[in-house]
Amino acid sequence: MKRATSLLAASLSIPGSLAQVDVPPNFVPGVKWQIVIQNTIDPNATLQPTDAVVWDLDLYHVVRTPEVVTTLRNNDPNAILICYFNAGLAQTSDCDYDSRWLDSGLLGNIYDPEEPQFSDERWVNIKNQTARDWMKDRITLARDYGCDGVDPDNIDGFLNDEDDDNGTGWDLSQADYVSFVTELATHAHSLTTLQNHTLLIGQKNAPELVEQLSDALDFAVLEDCKGLNDEEDFTFCEDFQAYITAGKPVLSIEYPSTLGDTETGACNPDGTSDEQYAASCATDQGNSDFSTVLKIQGGDGELNGCTQYCSGGEPGTEVVVTATDPELDGETCPSNSTGTS
């Protein structure tokens, strides 16, 4: 069910303590999107795809290379920029890591001892108010740099703490994350973007929290909700139909193994295999009206510029590569890269 015209033109009423949300009129279920997290998109290259309305980019790539925002606006003045940031963990590449997190006493265990590539990420004590305020500062920073929304990742640390495992180091529960994300949402909705809309905030995965969060948040970003790459039969697309029913976009990512090379990040110009295309793009698992992109998973290909769209209608179509410039990833953080609540 699409949003009513009056809501698009005016505002979306959010129950509870959250303020009304002024949503861009082109931010609707089925909107075409692109996500590039691996490297900074090249602001000097021709933007591909030209018709993507929503762009999900790393917050600190945008902060280090703000010309990226100009590139998006020049291509489409009504483009919607969502800025990804790590809400559940802090990592060494974050612009506020050394100045805030490093010696704060608010960092717990590393993300996953069995995945050494993530050894630079540690779980944050989201029960602590200072940690929450610093994450809200990241949201303010996103607004200041021209982002229209935020994509806060890793809001499912409670899974690491089940059965008294305490994998995060902080013994976190679902209730802790619901409280945390709701506070972030209240802050985001208190801000007005440079495009004169409310700053939007989404739910990243964590299907266990949909019932508690879908009224308060503005969209969702899902990874592998069909479980195509999981050994266990764990699917969760249908859980997020609550967003579609409310007229909110669900931005979905599937990871077919034949789309590209995970080690080099090279994109297969013919896209993924016919079989994997069909499995990834079928809309029979509760993913009706989702905005689905196919991406490479793992290594240097992890969420890079290589993308195939299901909207092409058949295998071998709509394969694009958004140009990136990895050298920009290491640009020095500007002095104003912490934000203020």
Buried (B, 14 or more C-beta within 10 A) or exposed (E): EEBEEEBBEEBBEBEEEBEEBBBBEBBBBBBBBBBBBBBBBBBEEEBBBEEBBBBBBBBBBBBBBBBBBEBBBEBBEEBBBBBBBBBBBBBEBBBBBEEBBEEBEBBBBBBEEEEEEBEBBBBBBBBBEEBBEBBBBBBBBBBBBBBBBBBBBBBBBBBBBEEEEBBBBBBBBBEBBBBBBBBBBBBBBBBEBBBEBBBBBBBBBBBBBBEBBBBBBBBBBBBBBBBBEEEEEEBBBBBBBBBBEBBBBBBBBBBBBBBBBBEEBBBBEBBBBEEBBBBBBEEEBBBBBBBBBBBBBBBBBBBBBBBBBBBBEEBBBBBBBBBBBEEBBEBEBEEEBBBEE
